[in-house]
């Protein structure tokens, strides 16, 4: 899907995003996000950038689990408005992952969720994400996957093609469109960008120790890696005072 289509597909759903995500995934989305958060292992004085923050689910969980500073970034004004309602005084920035409005090595760690399928050039976006993470920092991500087991894949395919649009319609007309979009997007993206290619993009962006963990029989994938090299704490680079 061209990146220009993402705002159209996801506009007007910020207020219902968190509840709908749980319903459409049969309660798995919160579990996937929890695994993403637990894989980061941030310190209390770290500063983390959460890209494609949406309503701030991962950003809030990072702050609650580690006590760290978190900055949320998203291109959708609707999602950021919902995040602002839920996240108190957490810094929120409207911007694109393709061109982050931060200097090099600005953050100790970075997370992103369901992002690469909505950009035109996943390899370039991975290089841009890695650019703002200090050497030695970690990047963690969550995305959908396609179950590798043929029987599970058949059941998953039936649900994504029939169940997602139907459940989405039960929530709202906007979610009916989202469900219909996701029914083809998940499998189409993996066909065009197989897991081995995505892992290669991570490595070519200067990331090491790239690990992919499949969850829910492969319906989701949590990836983690470390930015190559050593470095200094991010707050010294962007002028963020210590806690």
ZADO-1210 file (C-alpha; in nm, 4 decimals, padded with zeros to 6 digits):
<atoms>
<atom x="00.0000" y="00.0000" z="00.0000" code="UNK" pos="1"/>
<atom x="00.1439" y="00.3435" z="-00.0883" code="UNK" pos="2"/>
<atom x="00.2340" y="00.5416" z="00.2218" code="UNK" pos="3"/>
<atom x="-00.0012" y="00.8199" z="00.1096" code="UNK" pos="4"/>
<atom x="-00.2991" y="00.5853" z="00.1656" code="UNK" pos="5"/>
<atom x="-00.2288" y="00.5245" z="00.5356" code="UNK" pos="6"/>
<atom x="-00.3939" y="00.8454" z="00.6678" code="UNK" pos="7"/>
<atom x="-00.7072" y="00.7723" z="00.4653" code="UNK" pos="8"/>
<atom x="-00.7358" y="00.4132" z="00.5886" code="UNK" pos="9"/>
<atom x="-00.6817" y="00.4950" z="00.9560" code="UNK" pos="10"/>
<atom x="-00.8446" y="00.8359" z="00.9927" code="UNK" pos="11"/>
<atom x="-01.1329" y="00.8651" z="01.2360" code="UNK" pos="12"/>
<atom x="-01.0575" y="00.5552" z="01.4452" code="UNK" pos="13"/>
<atom x="-00.8369" y="00.6969" z="01.7203" code="UNK" pos="14"/>
<atom x="-01.1073" y="00.6908" z="01.9875" code="UNK" pos="15"/>
<atom x="-01.1862" y="00.3213" z="01.9265" code="UNK" pos="16"/>
<atom x="-00.8408" y="00.1955" z="01.8260" code="UNK" pos="17"/>
<atom x="-00.7390" y="00.0254" z="02.1487" code="UNK" pos="18"/>
<atom x="-01.0637" y="-00.1618" z="02.2050" code="UNK" pos="19"/>
<atom x="-01.0976" y="-00.2629" z="01.8406" code="UNK" pos="20"/>
<atom x="-00.7407" y="-00.3926" z="01.8263" code="UNK" pos="21"/>
<atom x="-00.8147" y="-00.6311" z="02.1100" code="UNK" pos="22"/>
<atom x="-01.1395" y="-00.7499" z="01.9521" code="UNK" pos="23"/>
<atom x="-00.9996" y="-00.8051" z="01.6034" code="UNK" pos="24"/>
<atom x="-00.7036" y="-01.0024" z="01.7399" code="UNK" pos="25"/>
<atom x="-00.9090" y="-01.2068" z="01.9896" code="UNK" pos="26"/>
<atom x="-00.7167" y="-01.0419" z="02.2706" code="UNK" pos="27"/>
<atom x="-00.3730" y="-01.1193" z="02.1250" code="UNK" pos="28"/>
<atom x="-00.2677" y="-00.7646" z="02.0349" code="UNK" pos="29"/>
<atom x="-00.2138" y="-00.6623" z="02.4015" code="UNK" pos="30"/>
<atom x="-00.0066" y="-00.9767" z="02.4563" code="UNK" pos="31"/>
<atom x="00.2053" y="-00.9014" z="02.1487" code="UNK" pos="32"/>
<atom x="00.2664" y="-00.5450" z="02.2622" code="UNK" pos="33"/>
<atom x="00.3614" y="-00.6665" z="02.6101" code="UNK" pos="34"/>
<atom x="00.6265" y="-00.8931" z="02.4563" code="UNK" pos="35"/>
<atom x="00.7574" y="-00.6001" z="02.2539" code="UNK" pos="36"/>
<atom x="00.7870" y="-00.3857" z="02.5657" code="UNK" pos="37"/>
<atom x="00.9533" y="-00.6601" z="02.7703" code="UNK" pos="38"/>
<atom x="01.2147" y="-00.7163" z="02.4978" code="UNK" pos="39"/>
<atom x="01.3530" y="-00.3623" z="02.5226" code="UNK" pos="40"/>
<atom x="01.4974" y="-00.3744" z="02.8784" code="UNK" pos="41"/>
<atom x="01.5235" y="00.0038" z="02.9147" code="UNK" pos="42"/>
<atom x="01.6737" y="00.1769" z="03.2194" code="UNK" pos="43"/>
<atom x="01.4867" y="00.4424" z="03.4220" code="UNK" pos="44"/>
<atom x="01.7074" y="00.7236" z="03.2904" code="UNK" pos="45"/>
<atom x="01.6793" y="00.6166" z="02.9242" code="UNK" pos="46"/>
<atom x="01.4937" y="00.8154" z="02.6582" code="UNK" pos="47"/>
<atom x="01.2933" y="00.6024" z="02.4119" code="UNK" pos="48"/>
<atom x="01.1338" y="00.7034" z="02.0817" code="UNK" pos="49"/>
<atom x="00.8105" y="00.5170" z="01.9998" code="UNK" pos="50"/>
<atom x="00.7489" y="00.5497" z="01.6241" code="UNK" pos="51"/>
<atom x="00.3988" y="00.4903" z="01.4847" code="UNK" pos="52"/>
<atom x="00.2845" y="00.5367" z="01.8430" code="UNK" pos="53"/>
<atom x="-00.0847" y="00.5518" z="01.7482" code="UNK" pos="54"/>
<atom x="-00.2816" y="00.6099" z="02.0677" code="UNK" pos="55"/>
<atom x="00.0332" y="00.5534" z="02.2738" code="UNK" pos="56"/>
<atom x="-00.0259" y="00.1968" z="02.3899" code="UNK" pos="57"/>
<atom x="00.3400" y="00.0950" z="02.3713" code="UNK" pos="58"/>
<atom x="00.4632" y="00.4353" z="02.4881" code="UNK" pos="59"/>
<atom x="00.2506" y="00.4162" z="02.8025" code="UNK" pos="60"/>
<atom x="00.3572" y="00.0594" z="02.8724" code="UNK" pos="61"/>
<atom x="00.7257" y="00.1508" z="02.8352" code="UNK" pos="62"/>
<atom x="00.6917" y="00.4375" z="03.0807" code="UNK" pos="63"/>
<atom x="00.4970" y="00.2265" z="03.3294" code="UNK" pos="64"/>
<atom x="00.7332" y="-00.0718" z="03.3128" code="UNK" pos="65"/>
<atom x="01.0711" y="00.1041" z="03.3112" code="UNK" pos="66"/>
<atom x="01.0037" y="00.4543" z="03.4426" code="UNK" pos="67"/>
<atom x="01.1909" y="00.5879" z="03.1380" code="UNK" pos="68"/>
<atom x="01.1242" y="00.8997" z="02.9317" code="UNK" pos="69"/>
<atom x="00.9251" y="00.8272" z="02.6134" code="UNK" pos="70"/>
<atom x="00.8558" y="01.0418" z="02.3071" code="UNK" pos="71"/>
<atom x="00.5723" y="00.9269" z="02.0810" code="UNK" pos="72"/>
<atom x="00.5713" y="01.0005" z="01.7068" code="UNK" pos="73"/>
<atom x="00.2951" y="00.9392" z="01.4536" code="UNK" pos="74"/>
<atom x="00.1852" y="01.0872" z="01.1211" code="UNK" pos="75"/>
<atom x="-00.1867" y="01.0786" z="01.2116" code="UNK" pos="76"/>
<atom x="-00.3323" y="01.3817" z="01.3885" code="UNK" pos="77"/>
<atom x="-00.6349" y="01.1717" z="01.4871" code="UNK" pos="78"/>
<atom x="-00.4187" y="00.9109" z="01.6588" code="UNK" pos="79"/>
<atom x="-00.2069" y="01.1719" z="01.8334" code="UNK" pos="80"/>
<atom x="-00.5187" y="01.3454" z="01.9633" code="UNK" pos="81"/>
<atom x="-00.6323" y="01.0155" z="02.1159" code="UNK" pos="82"/>
<atom x="-00.2824" y="00.9602" z="02.2574" code="UNK" pos="83"/>
<atom x="-00.2837" y="01.3062" z="02.4151" code="UNK" pos="84"/>
<atom x="-00.6133" y="01.2278" z="02.5882" code="UNK" pos="85"/>
<atom x="-00.4683" y="00.9105" z="02.7404" code="UNK" pos="86"/>
<atom x="-00.1013" y="00.9881" z="02.7969" code="UNK" pos="87"/>
<atom x="-00.0952" y="01.2954" z="03.0164" code="UNK" pos="88"/>
<atom x="00.2235" y="01.4961" z="02.9701" code="UNK" pos="89"/>
<atom x="00.4112" y="01.2536" z="02.7443" code="UNK" pos="90"/>
<atom x="00.5785" y="01.4397" z="02.4540" code="UNK" pos="91"/>
<atom x="00.4020" y="01.3676" z="02.1250" code="UNK" pos="92"/>
<atom x="00.5350" y="01.4652" z="01.7821" code="UNK" pos="93"/>
<atom x="00.3595" y="01.4595" z="01.4470" code="UNK" pos="94"/>
<atom x="00.6022" y="01.3311" z="01.1867" code="UNK" pos="95"/>
<atom x="00.6903" y="01.0584" z="00.9398" code="UNK" pos="96"/>
<atom x="00.9184" y="00.7623" z="00.9946" code="UNK" pos="97"/>
<atom x="01.0753" y="00.8331" z="00.6545" code="UNK" pos="98"/>
<atom x="01.2121" y="01.1655" z="00.7829" code="UNK" pos="99"/>
<atom x="01.2398" y="01.1806" z="01.1601" code="UNK" pos="100"/>
<atom x="01.2705" y="01.5348" z="01.2999" code="UNK" pos="101"/>
<atom x="01.5582" y="01.4477" z="01.5335" code="UNK" pos="102"/>
<atom x="01.9393" y="01.4653" z="01.5161" code="UNK" pos="103"/>
<atom x="02.1557" y="01.1553" z="01.4837" code="UNK" pos="104"/>
<atom x="02.1829" y="00.9360" z="01.7959" code="UNK" pos="105"/>
<atom x="01.9105" y="01.1276" z="01.9819" code="UNK" pos="106"/>
<atom x="01.7585" y="00.8319" z="02.1714" code="UNK" pos="107"/>
<atom x="01.8759" y="00.5446" z="02.3864" code="UNK" pos="108"/>
<atom x="01.6264" y="00.3016" z="02.2289" code="UNK" pos="109"/>
<atom x="01.3460" y="00.2964" z="01.9719" code="UNK" pos="110"/>
<atom x="01.0264" y="00.0943" z="01.9258" code="UNK" pos="111"/>
<atom x="00.7775" y="00.0748" z="01.6413" code="UNK" pos="112"/>
<atom x="00.4559" y="-00.1148" z="01.5793" code="UNK" pos="113"/>
<atom x="00.2875" y="-00.2190" z="01.2522" code="UNK" pos="114"/>
<atom x="00.4945" y="00.0347" z="01.0576" code="UNK" pos="115"/>
<atom x="00.6863" y="-00.1087" z="00.7626" code="UNK" pos="116"/>
<atom x="00.3769" y="-00.2222" z="00.5698" code="UNK" pos="117"/>
<atom x="00.2693" y="00.1419" z="00.5434" code="UNK" pos="118"/>
<atom x="00.5884" y="00.2877" z="00.3957" code="UNK" pos="119"/>
<atom x="00.7109" y="00.2865" z="00.0368" code="UNK" pos="120"/>
<atom x="01.0710" y="00.1857" z="00.1095" code="UNK" pos="121"/>
<atom x="01.1157" y="-00.0359" z="00.4193" code="UNK" pos="122"/>
<atom x="01.4941" y="-00.0492" z="00.3774" code="UNK" pos="123"/>
<atom x="01.5272" y="00.3313" z="00.3772" code="UNK" pos="124"/>
<atom x="01.2960" y="00.3614" z="00.6774" code="UNK" pos="125"/>
<atom x="01.5043" y="00.1135" z="00.8760" code="UNK" pos="126"/>
<atom x="01.8156" y="00.3202" z="00.8041" code="UNK" pos="127"/>
<atom x="01.6335" y="00.6332" z="00.9207" code="UNK" pos="128"/>
<atom x="01.5130" y="00.4655" z="01.2412" code="UNK" pos="129"/>
<atom x="01.8608" y="00.3375" z="01.3203" code="UNK" pos="130"/>
<atom x="02.0059" y="00.6841" z="01.2576" code="UNK" pos="131"/>
<atom x="01.8410" y="00.8376" z="01.5655" code="UNK" pos="132"/>
<atom x="01.9424" y="00.5565" z="01.8057" code="UNK" pos="133"/>
<atom x="02.2718" y="00.5833" z="01.9884" code="UNK" pos="134"/>
<atom x="02.5271" y="00.3067" z="01.9227" code="UNK" pos="135"/>
<atom x="02.4630" y="00.0275" z="02.1688" code="UNK" pos="136"/>
<atom x="02.0927" y="00.1130" z="02.1932" code="UNK" pos="137"/>
<atom x="01.8158" y="-00.1297" z="02.1061" code="UNK" pos="138"/>
<atom x="01.5371" y="-00.1290" z="01.8498" code="UNK" pos="139"/>
<atom x="01.2281" y="-00.3456" z="01.9018" code="UNK" pos="140"/>
<atom x="00.9313" y="-00.3866" z="01.6686" code="UNK" pos="141"/>
<atom x="00.5987" y="-00.5663" z="01.6358" code="UNK" pos="142"/>
<atom x="00.4260" y="-00.6570" z="01.3117" code="UNK" pos="143"/>
<atom x="00.1761" y="-00.9040" z="01.1741" code="UNK" pos="144"/>
<atom x="00.2915" y="-01.2326" z="01.0283" code="UNK" pos="145"/>
<atom x="00.1580" y="-01.5255" z="00.8283" code="UNK" pos="146"/>
<atom x="00.1493" y="-01.8600" z="01.0148" code="UNK" pos="147"/>
<atom x="00.3963" y="-02.1038" z="00.8535" code="UNK" pos="148"/>
<atom x="00.1982" y="-02.4199" z="00.9415" code="UNK" pos="149"/>
<atom x="-00.0335" y="-02.5035" z="00.6459" code="UNK" pos="150"/>
<atom x="-00.3345" y="-02.5985" z="00.8621" code="UNK" pos="151"/>
<atom x="-00.3021" y="-02.2961" z="01.0910" code="UNK" pos="152"/>
<atom x="-00.2449" y="-02.0763" z="00.7872" code="UNK" pos="153"/>
<atom x="-00.5684" y="-02.1985" z="00.6287" code="UNK" pos="154"/>
<atom x="-00.7668" y="-02.1136" z="00.9436" code="UNK" pos="155"/>
<atom x="-00.5871" y="-01.7806" z="00.9730" code="UNK" pos="156"/>
<atom x="-00.6592" y="-01.7008" z="00.6071" code="UNK" pos="157"/>
<atom x="-01.0305" y="-01.7750" z="00.6540" code="UNK" pos="158"/>
<atom x="-01.0443" y="-01.5435" z="00.9529" code="UNK" pos="159"/>
<atom x="-00.8489" y="-01.2579" z="00.7941" code="UNK" pos="160"/>
<atom x="-01.0567" y="-01.2710" z="00.4751" code="UNK" pos="161"/>
<atom x="-01.3993" y="-01.3233" z="00.6309" code="UNK" pos="162"/>
<atom x="-01.3825" y="-01.2477" z="01.0028" code="UNK" pos="163"/>
<atom x="-01.1828" y="-00.9244" z="01.0021" code="UNK" pos="164"/>
<atom x="-01.4239" y="-00.7334" z="00.7737" code="UNK" pos="165"/>
<atom x="-01.7304" y="-00.8705" z="00.9547" code="UNK" pos="166"/>
<atom x="-01.6072" y="-00.7878" z="01.3047" code="UNK" pos="167"/>
<atom x="-01.4848" y="-00.4512" z="01.1812" code="UNK" pos="168"/>
<atom x="-01.8305" y="-00.3727" z="01.0462" code="UNK" pos="169"/>
<atom x="-01.9812" y="-00.4610" z="01.3840" code="UNK" pos="170"/>
<atom x="-01.7614" y="-00.1930" z="01.5423" code="UNK" pos="171"/>
<atom x="-01.8167" y="00.0839" z="01.2850" code="UNK" pos="172"/>
<atom x="-01.8125" y="00.1591" z="00.9133" code="UNK" pos="173"/>
<atom x="-01.4608" y="00.2965" z="00.9475" code="UNK" pos="174"/>
<atom x="-01.3444" y="-00.0290" z="01.1038" code="UNK" pos="175"/>
<atom x="-01.5149" y="-00.2251" z="00.8280" code="UNK" pos="176"/>
<atom x="-01.2781" y="-00.0502" z="00.5860" code="UNK" pos="177"/>
<atom x="-00.9784" y="-00.1223" z="00.8084" code="UNK" pos="178"/>
<atom x="-01.0738" y="-00.4889" z="00.8389" code="UNK" pos="179"/>
<atom x="-01.1172" y="-00.5208" z="00.4633" code="UNK" pos="180"/>
<atom x="-00.7805" y="-00.3575" z="00.4064" code="UNK" pos="181"/>
<atom x="-00.5976" y="-00.5801" z="00.6556" code="UNK" pos="182"/>
<atom x="-00.7498" y="-00.8950" z="00.5078" code="UNK" pos="183"/>
<atom x="-00.5276" y="-00.8610" z="00.2020" code="UNK" pos="184"/>
<atom x="-00.2496" y="-00.6415" z="00.3344" code="UNK" pos="185"/>
<atom x="-00.0953" y="-00.8862" z="00.5806" code="UNK" pos="186"/>
<atom x="-00.0361" y="-01.1673" z="00.3353" code="UNK" pos="187"/>
<atom x="00.0441" y="-00.9316" z="00.0492" code="UNK" pos="188"/>
<atom x="00.3164" y="-00.7549" z="00.2442" code="UNK" pos="189"/>
<atom x="00.4845" y="-01.0805" z="00.3469" code="UNK" pos="190"/>
<atom x="00.4730" y="-01.2004" z="-00.0130" code="UNK" pos="191"/>
<atom x="00.6423" y="-00.8813" z="-00.1365" code="UNK" pos="192"/>
<atom x="00.8774" y="-00.8498" z="00.1616" code="UNK" pos="193"/>
<atom x="00.9498" y="-01.1932" z="00.3108" code="UNK" pos="194"/>
<atom x="01.0921" y="-01.2159" z="00.6637" code="UNK" pos="195"/>
<atom x="01.4436" y="-01.2835" z="00.5355" code="UNK" pos="196"/>
<atom x="01.4344" y="-00.9568" z="00.3408" code="UNK" pos="197"/>
<atom x="01.3113" y="-00.7578" z="00.6405" code="UNK" pos="198"/>
<atom x="01.5881" y="-00.9021" z="00.8577" code="UNK" pos="199"/>
<atom x="01.8382" y="-00.8067" z="00.5875" code="UNK" pos="200"/>
<atom x="01.7084" y="-00.4477" z="00.5929" code="UNK" pos="201"/>
<atom x="01.7683" y="-00.4393" z="00.9696" code="UNK" pos="202"/>
<atom x="02.1268" y="-00.5638" z="00.9334" code="UNK" pos="203"/>
<atom x="02.2041" y="-00.3260" z="00.6456" code="UNK" pos="204"/>
<atom x="02.0811" y="-00.0394" z="00.8649" code="UNK" pos="205"/>
<atom x="02.3699" y="-00.1082" z="01.1022" code="UNK" pos="206"/>
<atom x="02.1858" y="-00.3344" z="01.3469" code="UNK" pos="207"/>
<atom x="02.3316" y="-00.6488" z="01.4990" code="UNK" pos="208"/>
<atom x="02.1953" y="-00.9452" z="01.6934" code="UNK" pos="209"/>
<atom x="01.8729" y="-00.9326" z="01.4917" code="UNK" pos="210"/>
<atom x="01.6228" y="-01.1757" z="01.6462" code="UNK" pos="211"/>
<atom x="01.2697" y="-01.2559" z="01.5242" code="UNK" pos="212"/>
<atom x="01.0223" y="-01.4256" z="01.7576" code="UNK" pos="213"/>
<atom x="00.6933" y="-01.5553" z="01.6213" code="UNK" pos="214"/>
<atom x="00.3853" y="-01.5404" z="01.8439" code="UNK" pos="215"/>
<atom x="00.0336" y="-01.6864" z="01.8185" code="UNK" pos="216"/>
<atom x="00.1435" y="-01.9569" z="01.5717" code="UNK" pos="217"/>
<atom x="00.3159" y="-01.6930" z="01.3586" code="UNK" pos="218"/>
<atom x="00.0322" y="-01.4388" z="01.3351" code="UNK" pos="219"/>
<atom x="00.2650" y="-01.1799" z="01.4900" code="UNK" pos="220"/>
<atom x="00.6405" y="-01.1252" z="01.4919" code="UNK" pos="221"/>
<atom x="00.8453" y="-00.9343" z="01.7506" code="UNK" pos="222"/>
<atom x="01.1901" y="-00.8310" z="01.6282" code="UNK" pos="223"/>
<atom x="01.4793" y="-00.6938" z="01.8319" code="UNK" pos="224"/>
<atom x="01.8300" y="-00.5755" z="01.7490" code="UNK" pos="225"/>
<atom x="02.1131" y="-00.3573" z="01.8766" code="UNK" pos="226"/>
<atom x="02.2659" y="-00.0563" z="01.7065" code="UNK" pos="227"/>
<atom x="02.6275" y="-00.1369" z="01.6226" code="UNK" pos="228"/>
<atom x="02.9032" y="00.0319" z="01.8227" code="UNK" pos="229"/>
<atom x="02.9422" y="00.2205" z="02.1500" code="UNK" pos="230"/>
<atom x="02.8024" y="00.5595" z="02.2451" code="UNK" pos="231"/>
<atom x="02.7001" y="00.8182" z="02.5026" code="UNK" pos="232"/>
<atom x="02.3598" y="00.8650" z="02.6657" code="UNK" pos="233"/>
<atom x="02.1033" y="01.0204" z="02.4331" code="UNK" pos="234"/>
<atom x="01.9989" y="01.2984" z="02.6713" code="UNK" pos="235"/>
<atom x="02.3418" y="01.4564" z="02.6305" code="UNK" pos="236"/>
<atom x="02.2830" y="01.4828" z="02.2571" code="UNK" pos="237"/>
<atom x="01.9326" y="01.6290" z="02.2523" code="UNK" pos="238"/>
<atom x="01.9529" y="01.8371" z="02.5692" code="UNK" pos="239"/>
<atom x="01.6987" y="01.6338" z="02.7648" code="UNK" pos="240"/>
<atom x="01.7778" y="01.6879" z="03.1336" code="UNK" pos="241"/>
<atom x="01.8326" y="01.3879" z="03.3598" code="UNK" pos="242"/>
<atom x="01.5328" y="01.2710" z="03.5603" code="UNK" pos="243"/>
</atoms>
